[in-house]
Amino acid sequence: MRRIFLLASVVLSMAVSAQTKQDLKDSLEVLKEQIEFAPDSADLHLKKAGVNVQLGQWEYAKFEYDIVLKHEPNNLAALFYRAYVNMRMRRYTFARADYERLLAIVPGNYGAQLGLAVLNQREGRNTDAIDILNRMTSDFPDSAEVYAARADIEKSMEMYELAELDYAEAMKRDEDNSDYILQRADVLIKMGRKREAKSFLDILVRVGVPKASLREYYAKCRNK
């Protein structure tokens, strides 16, 4: 699964420009100085952790979230983002504990449920992941992200008809999302519905996606 914390075509701003990275590093230095004067400020630790995350400094981010949660065990932001950081570091047991803790405090929390679904998928627990997402389609019927997340798992399990239906539902709620359009086209290709797939590729080109970047998909649409 690529979403929530990660779509296939989206990389967490590690691809930021050198200038942006420098700005983040400058912010980090300012926050360090502020923390020296206010070491018990959860807000400052959370801000610093956020910058660490943007720079891909997972261990440093986790350290900051640990500090916050030591003093505020029920801090929702720290629990959620520490779970995310633990997932990035493949510390899945710890990520699960944080998501479950968050859900114990706020049952039905959207982000925690979705994160737990992603975690289940990464650990090969696809049935558990789909069970969560099935509930979420009822609880959050307007969420394109939930349908797309379920489609991702169905696609990985080669349940292409179900995946195509879920990508279609995601597109109803977010029709301009290029990733949903591309994934739906790819599933249609796998199902042999190449004319339909090409029509979605053409949509991507019309909205500005370089046709050269879709060459592989167009080739599959031509192949018999």
N, C-alpha and C positions, 0 to 999 in steps of 0.2 A: 504494500500500500504506500502510495507516495504522498498522500495529503495529510492535512492537519499540521502535521509537522513537516510534511514534505510532499509537494507535487513533483512529478517526473521532470517537468520543464522549469521548476523553480528551485533555486539553490538559496539557502539562507545567506544573505548578503555577505558571503565571503568574497563575492565577486564585486564588492564595492570598489570604487576607484581608490588610487593611492591617497588622494587628497581626503576622501571620506575616512579612510582608515586612520590617517593622521589626526583628523578631527576627533575621532573616537578615542584615540590614544591620549589626546590632549584632555578630553573630558575625563578620562580615567585618572589622570594625574590630579585634576581638580577635585574629583570625588575622594581620592585617597587623602588629600589634605583636609577635606571637610570631615572625613571620618575620624581623623586624628583628634579633632576638636569635639566630635560628637560620636564616640564609639558605640553608643547604645541606640543610635538612630536607625530603626528598621527601614525607614524610607531611603536613607542614604545607601545602606547595604543593598537594598533592592535595586536602586538605580545603578550602582556599580556592577551588580550581577548582570543587569540588562546589557550594559556595555560589554562586559566579558562575553556574554552570549553572542552579541553581534560580531565580536572579533573571533569567535570560535574557541574561546578560552574556557573550555568546559570545567576543568578542575577548579579554576579560580571562581567561576560562577557558582559551582556547587559549594565551595567554601563559604561564600557570602550567604547563600540560602541556608546553610547549616547554622550560621550565626543567628540569622533571623529566627529560625525555628527553635533554636535552643531557648530563646527568650519568649517566643510567641508560637507555641506548638500548633496552634490552629490558624496560623496566617495562611490564607487561601492562596494568595499569589505566590508565596514562597513554596508551598506544597506543589502547586501546579507546575511551576517552572523548574523546580528541582527534579520533578518526575521527568520533564522533557529533557533536561540535561543528563540525567541518568540514562535515559534511552539513547541519547547521542553517544554516551560512553559505553553502551551495551551492558549497563548494570541493570538488567531487566527486573531482577528480584526487588531491588530498591525502588525502581520506578513504579512497580506494581503496588508496593507498600504505600507510596505517596498518593497514588491515584485512589486507592481504597480508603486511605485516611481521609482524603478530601471528600469522597462520596459519603463517608460516615458522618461528616460534618454537614454537608449539603447534598442530601440524596437527590439523584437525578441531574447533578451538575453536567452541563453540556460538554464542556471541555474535558473533564475527567473521564466521562463515558467514552468520548471519541478517542482520547488518548489510550484508554484501556483496550479499546477495540484494535487500535494500531498495534499495541503491544502484543495482544493475543495473536494477531496475524504474523508478527515477526517471530513469535515463538512456535509457529506452526499450528496454533490452536484456532484454525479457521472457523470451526463450528461455533466456538465461544464468541469469536469476533462477530460473526453474522448474527448470533442471538442478540448481542448488544445493539447492533445496528438495526435489527428488525424492530426492537423496542423504540429506538430513537426515531424511526420513520413515523411512528405513531405519536410520540411525544413532541417531535420537532418536524412536523410535516412540510414546513416551508424551507427546510435546510437542503440546499443543493449539495452541500458538502457530505452530508450523511448518505445520500443516494450514490454519490460518486465513490465514496469510501466502500460501500457495499459492492458496487460494481467492480472496483479494483480487485476485491477478494474473489468474486465470482469469475472474473477474467483469469486470475491466477489458477483457479481450479478448473479452467476450461469449460465453465458453465456459461457459454457465450450468449445464449438467448436471454438468460436472466440478466447478464451484464449489459447487454444492449438496451434492454428495457430500463434498467436503472440509470444508465448514462442518459437515456432519453428523458427520464424524470429530472435528472440533474439539470439538463439543458432547459427544461421548461422553467426552472427557477433561476437559472443564470445562463441565459442564451448566448451571451458574448464570451463565455469562458472558453478560450481556445484549447485548453487541455481536455476539457470534456468532449469537445468536438473531435479532436484528434483521436482520443481513446475510443470514441464511438465508431469512427471510421475504421480504426484498426480491428475492432471486434467484428464489424461487418465484413471486412476482408477475410478474416478467419472463418466466417460463416459462409463465404463464397458469394456474398451479396455485394459484388464489386462495383456495380453501377451506382448503388446507393452510397457506398463508401466514397467513390469519386466525387459525388455531389457535395459531401461534407468537406473533402479536401479543397474543393473549389471555393467553398465558403471561407475557409481559412485564408486562401490567397486573396479573396476580395477584401478581407478585413486587414490585410497587410502582412501576413506571414509570408516570408520569401518562398517562392515555389521551389527553389533549389533545395531548401531544407526539407521539403516533402518528397524529394525525388524517389526515395526508397518506397514510399507508400504508393505513389502514382505507378511505379513499376509493378508493384504487386497487383494493382487494379487492372493492368494490361495483361499480366500473365494468365494463361489458360490453365 
